[in-house]
Amino acid sequence: MATNASPPLQLATAFRPLASASAAGGGGGGGGVGLLAGGGVAAGRGRGRTQRRVVAARSVASDRDVQGPVSPEEGLPSVLNSMDSCAIASNIKHHAEFKPLFAPEHFSPLNAYHATAKSVFDALLINWNATYNYYNKMNVKQAYYLSMEFLQGRALTNAIGNLELTGEYAEALKQLGHNLEDVASQEPDAALGNGGLGRLASCFLDSLATLNYPAWGYGLRYKYGLFKQLITKDGQEEVAENWLEMGYPWEIVRNDLSYPVKFYGKVVEGTDGRKHWIGGENIKAVAYDVPIPGYKTRITNNLRLWSTTVPAQDFDLGAFNAGDHTKAYEAHLNAEKICHVLYPGDESPEGKVLRLKQQYTLCSASLQDIIARFEGRAGDSLNWEDFPSKVAVQMNDTHPTLCIPELMRILIDFKGLSWDEAWRITERTVAYTNHTVLPEALEKWSLDIMQKLLPRHVEIIEKIDEELMNNIVSKYGTTDTALLKKKLKEMRILDNVDLPASIAQLFVKPKEKKKSPTKSNKKLLVKSLETIAEVEEKTKLEEEEAEVLSETEEEKVESEEVEAEEEDSEDGLDPFVNSDPKLPRVVRMANLCVVGGHSVNGVAEIHSEIVKQDVFNSFYEMWPTKFQNKTNGVTPRRWIRFCNPELSTIISKWIGSDDWVLNTDKLAELKKFADNEDLHSEWRAAKLANKMKVVSLIRDKTGYIVSPDAMFDVQVKRIHEYKRQLLNILGIIYRYKKMKEMSAEERVKRFVPRVCIFGGKAFATYIQAKRIVKFITDVAATVNHDSDIGDLLKVIFVPDYNVSVAEALIPASELSQHISTAGMEASGTSNMKFAMNGCILIGTLDGANVEIREEVGEENFFLFGAEAHEIVGLRKERAEGKFVPDPRFQEVKEFVRSGVFGTYNYDELMGSLEGNEGYGRADYFLVGKDFPSYIECQEKVDEAYRDQKLWTKMSILNTAGSSKFSSDRTIHEYAKDIWDISPVTLP
């Protein structure tokens, strides 16, 4: 384990000021503040201040604190004392000329982006180090957010926005012959996530910094991301992301900071009595740090990403020189591929192993880093009982579950704590956020794979499982064995694994016998218990059996007669106690999360109730105080202030300030202007301006030309059957078919023009989801080229949907579809972003839709579909053959099968909506059930949209009612109720 836990950027040699600047506390250009990348701009404006900012940073070279205001004489370039656009332009030009990534004589937009990013980075460095140094000095309790995804989006506009320097940078770039929007568009989205899980994590990091909470994020640095999505005539195709090819100016590689991570090997017990995990495959995780600036604050937190490699000596030079180049590089490849791809395909054993390696790497490297930081801050007063009062670890979904056995392993095997001491610390430190009720998303790992890859962790998990079973027995007793069996089945961490002997004996039931048992009957019990007993117990029973076999011949004969006469009378073990060899043995990661953490939270009120009453009901009965709700939120900085400046200006004007950016409760003040015609006029103008941007985006990405006068109807999210993009496109087909059956005059009278926009990725191995993508694009190809329909209906699939695309689409959207099967969406966060931007939602009572509808008003939300409590009954009705599909639903399916949308065979897709039982059949997601309610609701949408005064009022009230859905509110709740951390203020 590494012995240091360095701050984000505290490097003595990597960052120095210009050679012409004097060093802080020393001679010419070799010293300085040590963190300034060759000049910089002022580090932004503090809340409520526009003057020079006081900074606090440490000079690595001189090892003394530098506190502001900092002047050129103290070692910082003079540009830091000014925030005017001319100084910024000079600084950008300096980076382009003296730190060129591209030909300095050609100041292209890409070159301008990298130079601008480095200029902004300079501003962040000062506060970044000051923040870390203060956390370190004060030894504050710090939260650590572990997530397999962080979907950050572009950093440039967010950083200058948080530093309140957007105007200055725009003007500086204008002086250099560029505009900010074009330069910002050169930045590729960091390919560190895919959907809502990663976007939520990034919103949380923004809120943590903005609210001055001491917290870091931990993730993996994926070289190729999930994939870049291409849309071809065959549907979705996947190619590797290239976000790192031109370099990523927002990160710093910490070659000085790495931790060992082990796989395979074996566990032995040393002479000291401790377990030692030896042998196997060893890699190292190297830190890459990314600054997370807060809005109007000096606090700049850290996102630490791990990349994997091996030391240079693991390169087999002998094999290379012998011509076996593949073998020479084998160790490097095995290590580096861990961080190649987010969610690698796991249908093969190799894919499963790689995913488990990813999860363990995240947990092991992060915990080693956290522990090293704790030890460094504690110094001579180190007390492990203090660990939970200084560290809070949040597991974002089940991917970081291995934090629990890994923390136990480190505390016991390396720090010398007892099992009970380590367990108390672990349980008080770790907390779990559940994000799904889908069984396939509640991870279950093969015990056999984990046993090979992480043998020590399996030992620890087995003991946790056994202690859990003892707790279950203590709570429910042994009288009602049926109840006890039910609870053990539901709650065990290890599934389809033999019960330990101490528990198995509770399920041995003697049968009534005609004769009294002799001593030789012990043989039968031995046979039953041998399969489950521990080695020492087995040995004892074998000794007893030997005693029985040494008895007189007369007793043997009597025993044989008894066995023959009562063959079925032996004491019977319930089959439940033994594993089924036909089924896999698995580790239920979600159960381990619940058992090992002090808190379990859902992410919307309805979801948290499902978690308590259904998914983890038995755990809720045992530990009711562990469970709570934390409704998700999104950052209003990125998702209104920066992505929708037109609307932001209007909101600030009518409210009277921009305080709403930090206190979204003030958005409610818009309600009193909801009928104001002047506000209506401005509101519609802002929406139109955003729609014009999307018209250009659609043309650039798809080649289609759409009308900005049509309603923009948007569904953008990961492609999944439960999210029901299929319901949406079938509704569009129904609309198209009805249009075709009418005259041109009837169409115009009956239908509001719509541009129906889809976006999202289907996992590469999710065949049905990829069929849905293909289906949407085939419908688009037919509808968009139908001259009879024209601008009355367009269908668009925007390829490679990401944060940057969302930042364009969401402000332009007028109707947004959140139409998942009720009870299946944990929360959703895009619904919150759309509502904040004045987009009206159509949706089911699922996830956060329930709370959004409550906040914005029922009359400002288009509701349809079955409710969560009805779903089980509806599926049962279907299985019993009682469901009668609506004729309009049948009509749409027949229209699809007619071939109007091309020659592709959609029998598998349509067949999933038919039948009453069977895998991939029986309409599990209730598309057919909700279809009539859905199309009738869409008619209400058309009716409301025709009344633009009504629609605009509904739009305003959606924004006014969205204040609850700020991630600032969510983070305050996590900090108070789960992490027990407090805001800090830099001196």
N, C-alpha and C positions, 0 to 999 in steps of 0.2 A: 504494500500500500504506500502511496506517495506520502511523504512526511510534510509537505507544504500544502497550503490552501490559499494560493495567491489571489490577490484582488483581480478584477477583470483585466487590468491593463498595466499593472505595475511592472514594467519592463525597463531595465536600465539602459538598454542600447537601441531598442527598436524605434523609439520616437524621440526626436530632438528638434529644438527650434532651429530657425535659420542660423547659418554660421555667423551672420552679422549681429545676431542678438546675444547679449551677454548672458552668461549662465546665472541661474538663481543661486546666489551665495557662492559663486566661484568664478573662474576665468572664462575665456571665450568659448565658442560653440560646443564644447564637449559635454556640458552639463544640462542646465535648464530644468524645466519642470518635468522633463523625462517622459511626458505623455503627450506633448503637443506635436502633431505631425507637420512640422515645418510651417508654422504660421497658421493663423485662424481668425475667425470672426468672433465677435462677442457672443457669449454663451446664452443669449436670449434675454428676454425680459422676465423678471420675477412677477408674481401676481401683484397687480396693483402698482408696479414700478416700471418706469421706462428709462431710468438712469443706469449708469454702470453697475454691473452686478458684482457683489462680493463673492469671491470664489475661495475654495479651500482645496489645495492639492498638495501632494507630497513630491518633493524633488528626490528622485531615487539617487541621483548622483551625489547630492549633498546631504540627503537623509534629514532634511528639516522641513517643517511645515511652512507652506507659503499661503498666507491669507491676505485677502484683498482689502480694498480694491488693488488689483495688480497693475503695475505700470510697466512701461517698456524697460525701465532701469532694472526691474526685478526679473527680467529674463523672458517676458512674453513680447512677441512682435507688436508693434504699435497699433496694428489694425484691430487688435482686441479691444482697444479703447474706443472704437467707433463702430457704429452699426449702420452707417450710411451705405447706400448702394455702390458708391464709387469704391470704397474700401473693399467691399465684398467682391466687386468685379475684379479688382486688382489681385485679391487673394485667389479667386478662381483661375485667373490667368497665370498666376504663379504655379499653381498645381498642374496646369496644362503644359507649361513650358519646362518646369524643372523636375516634375515627377510624372513624366509622360507614360501612359499605357499605350498610347497610339502616337502616330507621327505628329510632332508638335507643330509642324508647319500647316497642318490641315485640321482646323478646329471644327471638327464635325459635331453633329448633335450627340453622338455617342461619346466622343472625347469630352464634350462639354458636360455631359452627365457625370462622368467619372470625376472630372475636376471639381464639379459642384458638390458631388457627394463627399469628396475628401475635405472640401472647405467646411461643409456642415459637420463632418465628423470631428474636425478640430474643435468646434464649439462644444460638442458632446463630451469630448475627452475630459475636460476640466471637471465638469459636474459628475461624470461617471466615477472618476477616482475619488472625488470629494465625498460622494455618497458612500462608497465602499469603506473609505477610511473612517467615516463617522460611525457606520454600523459596527466596524471593528473596534473602535475606541470605546463606544458605549456598551458593547456586548449586548445588543438588543436581541430580543427573540425574533427570529426570522422565519418566514414561511418559504417553502420550496415546492413549486408546482411541477410535478413530473407528468409529462404527456408525450405520447408517441407522435403527436402532431402539433405544430404551431403554424397556422396559416396566416403569415404576417401581412402579405400584400407588399406593395411598394413602400419603401422606407423614406424616400426623399421628401415627398409632399407632407407626410406625417411628421417627420422630424422638424422641418422648418415651420410647420403649423404649430407644433407644440412649443417651439422656441419663439413663436410670434415674429417670425422673420420672413413670412411668405411674400409680403409686398417688397421688401428690400431685395430679396433674391430674384424676384420677377424683374425688377428694374435693373439689377446688375446684369442679368442675362440679356436683357434688351440692349444694354449698352455694348454687349459683346456680340450682338447680331443674332441672338436666339430668343425664343420665348419659353417661359417656364413649362408650359404644357407639353411642348414638343420634346424638351429635354427630359422631363419626368417620364415621358412615354418610352424612353430608351431603356428604362430599368425593367428587367424581367422580374416577375413575381418569384419570390423565394419558394422553391418547390419542397416545402417542409410539411405539407399537409394536404388534405383532400376536401373535407367537408366541415360540417358544423362543429365537430369535436375540436379541430385545430383552430377554427376561427374563434370559438369561444375562448380557448386558451390564450389567444393573442389579445382579445378584448380584455381579458382579466389582467394580463401583464400591463396593458395601457392604463387601466383603472388603478392598479396597485401603485404604479409610479405617480400617477396624477394625484392620488389621495395620500401620498407620502408614506405608504406602508413598506416596511423592509421585507423584500421578497425577491426571489430569483425564480426563473424558469429553467428547467432542464429537459433537453430533448436530444434527438440524433440529427446529424448533418447528412441528409440523403443526397448523394451525388447526382442521381438521376430522378429524384422525386417519385411520384406515383407513376405517371406517364403524361406525355403530351398527347392530347386527343386530336386525331384527324378524322374528318367526316368525308367519306368517299361514297361511290355508288354502292359499295358493299356494307355501308354503315360505319360503325366506329372502328378505327384502327389506332393502335398504340405505338408510339415511339418514345424513346428516352427523352426526358427533360434536359435542356442544355443551359440551365440558369447559371452555372458556374464557369462556363467556357470563357467568358470575357473577364472573369474575376468578380468577386463580390465585395464592394468597397465598404460594406457596413460590418465586417467581421474582422477580428484579429485572431490569428492562430496562436495558441499558447503552447509552443513547443517546449516550454519550460514546465508544463503542467500536464502530466499524464498519470494514469493509474493502470495497474495490471488487472486483467480479467481472465479467468480460467474456465475452461470447459473440459469435460471428460475426466480422466484420471480415476483415482480411488481414494477411499477414506480409511485412514489407519489411526490407531490410538497410540499416542506417544507415551514416553515414560512419565511425563508430567500429568498424565490423565486426560489431557485434552485431545480432541479430534483434530487430525491433520489431513487436509485435502491435498494430495500430492499427485505428481505426474500430469498427464494430459496435455492439452493444447493451451498455450499461453499467448495472449495478445495484449496490446495496450490501447487504451482509449485516450485520445488527445483532445484537449479542450479548444473550442473555437467560441469566442465571446462576441456577443452582439448587444449594443446599448439599447435600452428601452427608456426613452425620455418621457417624463410626465408633462402635462400641459400646464403652463404658467407656474412651474415649480423647478427648483434646481435638482430635485431628486431624479436620478437616472439609474434605474436598476439594470440587471444583467440577465440575458438569456444565454445560458451556456449549453452549447451543442457539442456532442461527442462524435469524433471520427475515429475509425479503428485502423490499426496497422500493427506491424511487428518491428522490432529493432533491426538495424541494417545487418547485424551478424546472422540473422535468420535467412538472409539471402544466400542460397547455396552456390557459392562461387565455383566450387569444384564441379558440380553438375553443369553449371553454365558453360564453363570452359570445355567440358567434355561433350558439349553439344546438346545436352538435355535441358533446354531453356525452360520448358514448361515446369519441370521438377524444381529448377532453381528458384522459380518465382512462386511456387506453390504456397508457401507459408504466408507470403504477402497477399496473395489472392484470397486465401481462406479468411484472412483477417479483414481485408478491405471490402469484400463483398457484403459484409454485415451491414454496412452503411451505404450500399449502392442504391437500393430501391425501398420505398415505403410500401409496406404490406406485400411482400413478394408472394407469388402464388404458392399455396400450401397444400395442393392436392397430392404432391409427391412427398415421400419421407424427407427428402433433402430440403424441400420448401418448408416443411414443418420445423425442422431443426434450425433453419436459418431464421425463421420468425422468433423462435424461442431464444436464439442467440441475441437477436436484436433487443428483446425485452430484458434479458438479463444484463446485457451491456449497459443499457440505460440505468437500470437499478443499481448495479454494482458500482459503476464509475461515479454516479451521482452521490450515493451514500458514502463512499470513501471520501469524496470531496467535502461533503457536509460534515462528516465526523472529523476530518482533519481541521476544518475551520473551527469547529466547536472546541477541539483540543487546543488549537492555537490561541483562541480568544480566552479560554479558561486559564491558561498558563499553569502556574504552580497550584492554583486552587481547583484543579480538575476534580469534579465529582460527577460520576455518571448519573446519579439520581437527578442532576440538574438538566440532563439532556432534553427531556420533554418541555422544560420551561424555557429553553433557548431555541428549540427546533420544532417546526411543524411541517410534516410531509403530507402533501395532498396527492393522492393517486387519481389522475383523470381517467376514469374508466378502469377496466381490469388489466390493461396492458402493463402497468407498473406493479402488479401484484407481488412479484418476486422481491419487492422491497421488504416484505415482512420476513420471510426466511433469511434474506441476505443481512438484514439488520441484526437478527438473532445470531446468525453465524459470526458476524464480526464481533459482536459484544461477547459472545461465549468463547469462541476459538482464539481471538486475538486480544481481547481486552480482559479476559479472565473472569467475567461475571458468571454467576450461577444461572441456571435456566430460569428460575423464578424472577431473579433480578432483571434479566434480559427481557423476559416477557412483559413485565410491568412497564419497562421503558418503551418497548416497541408499541404496546397497545396504547399508551398515552401519546405517542408521537405521530402515528400514522392515521390518516382518515381517507375515506373512499367516496368518490362521486360515481353513482350509477347513471348511465346514460341510455340504457335500453331495457326493454322488456322482451326483446326477441331472443328466444332460446339459443339460436345459433351465434348470437353476439355475446352471450354470457360464456366466456371462453372456457373450454375444457381441453386440457393438454394430456396427451398420452403419458401415462405414468412410466411406461417402458422407455420412451424417448427421454423423459426428464431424468429417469434413473441413470441412464448412460451419460447424459450431458451434464447434469448437476447432481451428482450422487449425495453430496453433503446436504443439499437443500431438501432432497427427498427424505432423508433421515429426520430433518427438523419438521417437515410437513407431516410426516407420519406421527410424530409425537404430539404436534398441535392437534391433529385429528383425534388421537386417542384421548387427550385431555378434554377435547370437546365432547366426545362420547360419554366420558365420565360425568361431565356437567349435565348432559341430557338425561342420563340415568338418575342423577341427583334430583333434577327438577321434576321428572315425570314418574319416578319410582319404577318398580318392577312388577307391580300387580297387574296392570293392564299391558300385557306384552304386545298386543295389537297396536296400541297407541305408541308404545316405545319403538316398535319396528317402523312405524310410519315416520316418526320424528327422525330416527337415525337415517332412513332412506333420504329424506328431504335435506337434512342438515349436514351430513358427513362431507368432509372435504374430499376424501378419496371415495370414488364411486366404483362399484363392482370390484372391491378389494376385500379379502377375507377379514372378518372381524377378529380382533385380538381375543385371546382365550378368556380374559377376564370379562369381556362383554358377551362372547359367544355362549358361555355357560348359562347365561340368563335365558337362552332359547333352547335348552335341553329339556325335553318333556318326556318323563318315563311313561310307558304304556302299561295298562293293567295286565298283570300276568297271573296265570293259573297256579304257578308254584312260586314259593319263596326263592329269591335269587341266592345262588351259592357264591362262594368267593370267586369261582371261575368266571362269573358274569362280568368281572372287572375287565376281562379281555375285550368285551364288546364296547364298553365305554372308552377303553384305550383307543380302539380303532376309530371311533368318532372324533375323539379329541386330538389325535395325532396331527390331523391336517391343519389345526389352528393353534396348537400349543406352542409356546416358546421352547427353545432348546432345553433349558434346564428342567422344565416341567415334563417334557417328553422323556428325558432321561429317568426322572423319578418314576414315571409310569411304567417304563420298560423294566425297571427293577422290580416293581410290583408284579408285572406279568411273569417275570422269571420265577418269582416266589410261587405264583399260582402253578406254573408248569412243574414245579418240584414236589407238588403234593402227591398223595397216594394214588394208585391206579384206580381205586374205587371212586375217588372223587372225580377223576378225569372222566370215567364212564358216565357218572351221574351228570356231569356238565354237558357231555355230548348229547345225552338223552334230552336234556332241557332245551338245548339249542335246536335239535331236530324237531321237537314237539312244538316249540314256540318260536318259529323262525322269524316272525314279524314282531316279536315282543320286545326287541332291544330298545334301550333309551335312544330316542331319535333327535338328531340335530335338525333344526329348521333349515331348509336349503338357503334361507336368507343369509345365514352366517358365512357362507362360502361364495366366492366369486363364480361367475358364469364364464367358463372358458370360451364360449361363443361370442362374448361381448368384450369390448375393449375396457381396459382398466384406465381410469382417467382421474385427473386432478381438477376439481371444480374451483376455478380461480375466483369467481365471484363469492363463493362461500368462504374461501380463505380471506378475502378482503373484509367481509363482514365480521368474521371471528377475530381477525388480527387488528382491526382498527377501533378507535374510540367513537367514530362517527360515520354514519352512512347517510348520504343525502341524495334525494331525487332532484330533478331540475325543473319541475313545474308542479303545481299543486295536484293536478290529477295524476301525474306520473308518480309523485311521492306516495299518494294513496294506494296506487296499484302496487308499488314496491312493498308497502307495509301489509296490504291485504292479500296479495297474491304471490309476487315473485319471492319475497323473503318473509312470508307470514310467520313461519315457525321461529325464525330468528327474532322477529318483532315481538312475539309472545315472550321470548326469553329475555331480550334486552330492549324494551320499548324506548328507553331514553337515548339509545344510540341513533335513532332514526329521526330525520328532520327534512324539511324542504328548503331548497335554495333556488327559487325561480331564476332561470338564466337572464342575462342582460347583454346588451351590446354597447360599445363605447360611442357616445354621441359625438366625439371628436371626429373619428374617421367616418362615421356613418351618417352624419348630417353636416357638421361644420366644415369638413374638408372636401367631401365628395359632392356636396350640394351647396356651393357658396351662394347661389342665387336664392335658394330658399332660406339659408341661414341669415342673409342680409335682411330679408323680409321679416323673419321671426324677431330678430334683434330690434328692428325698427318699431314693430308694433308692441313688443313687450317693453321696450325702452332701454334695453341693455343686452349685452351678450352673456349675462350671468347664467343663462340657461345651459350653457355649455358645461358648466361645473355643477349646476343644480337644476336638473331637468324638471323638477316640480314646477318651475316657473313657466314651463310650456303650457300649463293649464290656463294661464292668463289669456291665451289665444281664444278661449271659449267665448269670452265676452265680445269678441269681434267676428264671431262665426257667420253673422249675417251681413257684415259690412261689405258693401259693393266695391269699395276701393280696394279692400284687402282681397276680395274675390278676383278682381282684375289683375292685381299683382301676382296672386297665387297661380292663376292660369298662365300668365306670361312666363313665370319661372318654369312651370311644368313643360310648356311648349319649347322653351330654350333647351331643356334637358332632352326632350324627345328629338330635337333636331340633331343633337350629338349622337343619339342612338341610331338615327337614320344613317348617319355616316359610318358608324361602327358596323351596322348590319351590311351595308354595301361593301365595306372593306373586307369583312370576314366571310361573307357568303355570296356576294355578287347580286343579291336581291335588292330591289328598290321598293321601299315601303312609304306610305303616306303618313306624315306626322299628324294629320287630322283624324286618323283612326284611333280607336281606343287601343292602348298598349296593355295587353293581357299577358302576364308573365308567370312562368313556373320554372324556377331555377333551383336545382338541388341535386344531390346524388341520385342517380337513377336506381330505383328499387321498386319492387312490386308493391310494397306497402305504402310507398309515397304516391302511388297511383297516377303516374304520368299516363298510364294506359287509359284511365278514366277520362282524363283531359282530352287526349287525342281522339277517343271514340266520341266524345261530345262535339269536338270540332267536325268530325266526319258527319255526324248527324246534322249539324248546322249546314255543312256543305251540301249534303244530299237534299235538304229542304230548299236550299237556294236554287239548286239545279231544277227542281220541280216547279219553280215559279217563273213568272215573267220578270223582265228587268225592272219594271215599275213596282211589282209586288216585293221584290227583293229589297229594294231601297227603302220601301215603306216599312217592311217587317224587321229588317236587321240593321243594327248599328255596325258600322265598319270596324273591323278588328285586325290587329296584328298580334297573332298568338306566338309568343316567344318561349322557347324551351332552351335550357342549358343544363349541363351536368354530365358527369362521367359515370359510366357503368364499369364495374370492376372487370378486369380482363377475362376472368374465369366465370363470370356470372352471365351465362348464356341467355337466359330469359331477359335480363336487363339490356343486353346488347341487341336482342330482337326488337325490344321496344324502341331503342334509338334508331334502328334501321326502319322500323315502321313509321316513326315520326318523319324521318327524312323522305321516305317514299310518298307519304301523304303531301308533304310540302312540295315535292317535285310536280305532283299532279295539280294541286290547288293553285300554286303560284303561277302556273303557265296557262291557267284557264281564263281565256279572254272574256268569257261570259261573266265571270265573277269579279275580275279586276281588283280594285282596292277594297272591295267589300270584305275580303277575307285573305289574309296572308298567314302562312305558317313558316316559322323560322326556327332552325336549330342552330344556336350560336356555338361553334366548336371551341373546345378547350376552355370551358368556363372556369374562371378563377376570381380572385378578389378584385383585380383591376377591372374585369368585365362587370362584376357586380357593382362596382362604384359608378359605372356608367348607367347600367340598366335600372338599378333601384330608384334613383331620383326621377327617372323618366316613366316609371311604371304607374299605371292608373288602377289596374286590377291585378291582384296577385293571388295565386292559387296555392292553398295549403290544405290538401284534400286527402290526407292519409286516412287509412282505416282507423276508426276511433279506438283509442286505447293502445295504439302501436307506436306513435311518435312520442318520445320522451318529452320533448319540449319544442325544439326548433328554435332557431335564432333569426333566420332570414325573415320570418313573419314579423319580428320586432323591427327589423331594419326598414321593411316596407311601410309599416304603420308609421314609424317616425317620419318618413319622407312623404306622408300624406297619401299613401296608396291604400285603397280599400281592399279588404281581404274577402275572398270567398273560401269557406272551409268547413271542416267538421269540428265537432267538439272534442278536439284532441290536442294533447300537449299544451303549449302556451296559448293556443287559440282561445281556450276557455277564459283565461285571464285577460287577454287582449280584448275580447268581446265585452267583458265586464267593464273594462277601463274606458274603452272608446264609445260604448253604448251599443246596445243590441241593434238599434236601428241603423247603425253605421258599419255593420258586418253582415255579409251574406252567408247565412247558415243553411246547411243541408245535411242529410245523411243520418245513418243509424248512430246511436250513442254507445259509449264503451260498455255499459252494463247489458246491452242487448246482444253483443257480438257472439258470445258463447251460444246463446239460444238460437241465433240465426244460423250458425254453422251446424248446429244439431239438426235444425229444420232442414237444411240442405242435405245433410247426410241421410236423413229419413225420406228424401225424395219429395218433400212437401213444397219446396220452393217453386213458384211459377214466375218465370221471367217476364218482364214488361215487353209488350209487342215491339216497342220502339228499340229496345235493346237487341231483340232478335233481328230486326230490320237492319240495324247498323252492321251486325256481324255478317249477315248475308251480303250486304253491299261490299264489305271488305273482301269476301270470298269470290265476289264476281270478277275480280281481277282489275278493277278500275284503278288501283294504285300500283299496278305493275305485275310482273310475273313471279315475284318472290312468293314462296309457299308459306302462308301464315297459319297453317293448320295447328301447329304447336302453340302459337300465341293465342289464337281463338279457342283452341281446345282447353286451355287452362281456365277458361271461363265457363266450361261446360262439364257435365257429369255431376255425380253426387259424391264420389269418393275417389281416392287414389292420388299418388304423388303427382304434383303438377296439374291436378284437375280440381274440379268442384269449387272454383272461384273462391279460394281461401280468403282473399282480400276484399270480397264482397263488392266487386265492381258492378256486377249485374244488379245487386240489391239496391245500391245507391244511385244507379244510373238515372232512373226517372226523377228522383228528387233533385239530382244535379242539373239536369237540363231544364227543369222547371225553375230552379234558382237562377240559372243563366238568363232566362227570359226576364226575370226581375232585374238583373244587372242591366240589360239593354234598356229597360223602361226607365231606370234611374239615371242612366247615362244621358239619355235624351234631354233630361232636365238638368242642364249644366249648372244652374244655380244650386239645385239640390246636391248635385254631385260634388261641387266645390265645397259646399258646407260640410258634407260628409268627410271630404279630404282633410279640411282644416281640423275637424274634430278628432280625426285619427291621430294627427300630429299632437294635438293638445292633450289627448288621452294616453300618450305613450310614455309618460314620464317614469312610470314604474319600471320600464324595461331597459333602464340604463344599467350597464355593468357596474357602475359606481355603487348603486344600491346593493347589488348582489355581493360585491366585494366587502362592503361594510358589514354585511351579515356573516360572511365567511370569517372575517377577521374577529368579530365579536363572539360568534357562537361556536366556531370550530377551532380556529387557530390561536385565539387569545393573543393577538398582536395589536400594537398601537402605532399610530402615525408618528413619524419623527420629523423634526425640523432641523435643517442644517444650520449651524451657527453663522 
